[in-house]
């Protein structure tokens, strides 16, 4: 902790700049009951300690520091601000420029916070977004079993046995190499997105109670699928998910707010956009999108399990 000042050195200058700005104004009066330390006659407030604690938590989630070390950090900052006063650093043009930039950033953030505070998202708006995103998404869920084997020939033999009346659950326990074998190949309920595409396609193509007549090939091996049931997808309750919808609506409102400010402002761009290699200055800037490569299926022992009892080896 003696080197704690160095740990957050990247944030120290910005914080110091904020304190330097305050030196040009009248500092607030702090009662001794609201202080955690006195440095050369100047109080360090409890509020400063709370702000530093939040700063650390935001920049290093999960990090913990004892209170006395945080107070020592504030003391060091106070001493450095005192040094800045001694050398009149607020008169330095470069320092003043950084203070102005930081001030503008804080004011811009404050304007957004004020907008969100005065334009709170109502339950009616959240419910409408819930109906649109969650309920309106619709879709089906499926309940299935499978038998996973290493070769197509093994799969064909099992399918032939099933066609002759063998019990799927029994064969799954005896033949399947997947971890669901102990449960008779039971995968529980799952949505199509939770499974690798070939497996999903096979399940969707079947009728309830029907097993696949041809083996399904995936990176995990060969599957024989039994679709047991299907149902309309069950969305989570509104109260359980509405907090997750809040950031989406807030972003939408902020975007509309900023678009309105932009439309009502007089803006003249004085710089041209960069030009890519091979393009002329008259051509618009082209943005190259990052390819979204489908995730390759992992070995069954490494894959992450989907919701409920769905098998590990079938997730993407």
N, C-alpha and C positions, 0 to 999 in steps of 0.2 A: 504493500500500500504506500510505501514511501515514494514509489515511482508512479503513483496514481495520476499525478499531474501529467506525466508523459503519455499515459494510456489514452487520455482524452484530449491530447494536444491539438487534434484536428478541430475540436469544437471550442477550444479555449480562446482562439483569436476572435471568433465571432462573438462569443460571450463578452470578452473584454471590450470589443468594439461597442457592444450595447451599453456596457457600463461607462465607456468613455463618452458616449452620447449624453448620458445622464449627468456627466460632470459639467456640462454647459447649462444645465437647468438646476432648479432648486430640488435637492434630494428630499424625498418624503421623510417626515419625522417618524422615528421608530421608538416606541416605548420599550424600556428595558425588559418588560414582561413578555414582549414579542420578539426578543432577540435570543440568539444562540451563542454569540461571541461579541467581544469588543476589540477592535483592532485600531490602535492609535487614536482612541476616543470615538471611533465610528462603529455603530452597531451593524451586525449582520443579522438579518431578520429570519424568523422561522419560515417565512414564505420563500426566501431564497433557498433554504434547505429543501423545502418541499419541491421547488422547481428543479433543483439539481437532481433530486431523486427521480423525478419523472424523466428528466433528460437521460439519465443513465439507463433507466428501464426501456426507453424508446430506442436507444442506440444499441443496447446490449440486453435483449430480453432474457430473463432468467438469471441475470447477474445479481449478486447480492453483496452489499458493502456495509460495514458497521457504521453507525451514525458518526462516530468521532472522526473517521477518515473522510467522510463527506464534508464535515465541518472544517477539517484541515484544508481540504480543497478550496472551500470558500474563503478561508483565511489567506491562502496563497493568491487567489484571484484578487482579493482586496489589496494585498500588498503590491501586486503588479499594477493595479489601477493607480495606486498611490505613486508608483514610479512613473507612470505615464503622465500624471499631473506634474510631477517634478520636472520632466523634460518637455512639457507642453506639446505632447504628441498629437493632441487634437488640432494643432495648427499645421501639422505635416500634411501636405496636399494628398499624398497617397493614402494616409490614414483616414482623412476626411472623406475621400472618395469611397473607401470601403464602408465607412459608417453610413453614407448616403445610400449605397447599394443595399446594405443590410436593412436600413430603415424602410426602404421601398418594398423589400421582400416581406417584412413584418406587416406593413400596412396592407399589402395585397392579400396576405393570408387572413388578416383581421377582417377585411371586407368580405371575404368568402365566408368566414365564420359568422359574421353578422347576418349575411344573407340567409344562411341555413338556419340560424337561430330565429329569424323573423319569418321564415317560410317553412315551418315544420311540416313534415309529411303526416297526413291524417290517416286514421285507420281505414277510411273509405278508399284512399289512394292505394294503400298497401293491399287491401282486399282485391281491388281491381287488378293490381299487378299479380297477385296470387292466382286469381282466376285465369289470367292470361298466360302466365309462365308455367304454373303447376297443374291446375285443373285442366286448362285448355290444351295442355300438351298431350293428354289422352294416352293412347297406346295400351298394349296388353302386357301381362306378365305370364310366365309359363312355369309349370312344375314338371320336372323331368328327372329321369334316371339315365345313366349310361354305363356301358362296359368299355373299358379302355384296354386295348391289347397292342402288342408291338408290331404285328404284321397283318397284312390284308387277308392272308390265308386263314389266320386264326379267327379274324372277324367274320369271314364267310362261313366258317364252320359253326360259329355261335349263332349267326342269323339263320342258318339251316336248322339248327336245333330249336330255335325259337319258333320257326315256322311249323315245326312238328309238334309244338305244344309245350316245350320246356318253360319253366318258370324263370322270368327275367331276373327277379331278385336273387334267386338261388344261383343262377349263372354268374351274376355280378359278384357275389361273394366268393365264388370259386375261381373265376377267370380274370376279373378286372385287376389291373396293376395300379389303378388310381387310389388315392386315399379314401375315396367314398365307398370302396369295396365293402368295408365292414358294415356299412349301412345299406347294402344292396344297391349301390350306385346312386343313392338319393342325392339330388342336387338342390332340393328345396325350391322355393319360388325365386325367380330372377327375371330381370328385364332383358330385352335383346341386347342392349348396349353392354351388358356385363360379361358377355361371352365373346369368344373369337368368332369372326364372321361365318366360317364354314359350319361351325356347330349351330350358331343361331339360325342360319338358313335351313338346316336340317330340321330343327325343332319346329320352326314356323310352318314348314311344308307338311308336317304330319298332322293327323287328326288326333284328338284326345283318345288315349288308350292304344295307340298304334306305335309299333316299333319300326325303325328304319329298315328298308329292304336292301340297302347297299351301305357299305361302311363309309364313315365320314373321316376324311384324312385331315389332320391338323399337325402342327409341329410337335405335338405330344404323343402322337401315335394314331391308331385307328379306333374309331368310336362306333358303338352300336347304341342308338338313342331310343329311349322310350318316352314319349310325351304323355304325361299322366293327366294334366289338366291345364286350363288357361282361364284368365279372368281379366277384367278391366283393371288397369293399373291403379293401385291404391295410393293416392297422393297423401303426403303428410298433412296433419291438421294445420289450419291457418295460424293458430296461436303458437305452434311449435316452430314455425318457419318465418314468421313475419319479420323478425329482427334481421334475418339473413337477406330479406328483400330490401331493407332500408337503404343500404349503400347504393343499390342500383337506382332507386328513385332519386336519391340525393345527387348522384352523378348526372342524371338526366336534367334535374332542375338547374344545376350549376352550368351545364352546357347551354341550356336555353338562356340562362341569365347572361352568360358571357357572349353568346351570339347576339343577344339584344343590345348589349353594350357596344359590341363591334359594329353592328348595323347603324347605330345612332351616332357613331363617332366619325370624325373626319380623319382618315388615315391615308397617308401617302408613303408608299414604300420607296426608299431611296437606294436600295441595293438590289442587284439582280440575283436570281437563284443560281446555285452552282450547276455546272454542266458536266455530265458524265462523259467518259472517254468515247469518242466516236459520234457524239451528238453536237449539233450546231447550237449556237447561242439562242436561236429562235425556237428551238424545240423545248417543250415543257420537260421539267425534271421528272424522270421516271423512278418510281420507287419499286425496288425488287423485294417481293414478298418472300418470307422464309417458308420453304416447303414444309408441310405438315406430314411427315412420314409416319404411316401407321406403326404403332408399337408392335414389335415382334414378340410373339408368345414366348414366355420363359419356361424352363423345365418345371415340371409340376411341383417340385420341392421348393422352388424359389418364388412362385407367383403369389401375388397378394389375393386374399379371399374376398369375393364380393359380399353383398349384404346377405343376411340370414345364413343358410347352410350351403350356399352355392359352392361347387367344387373349386379348389385353388387352381388346378391346372388348366381351366378353361377361360380364365380371365386374360385380358390383353395386358 
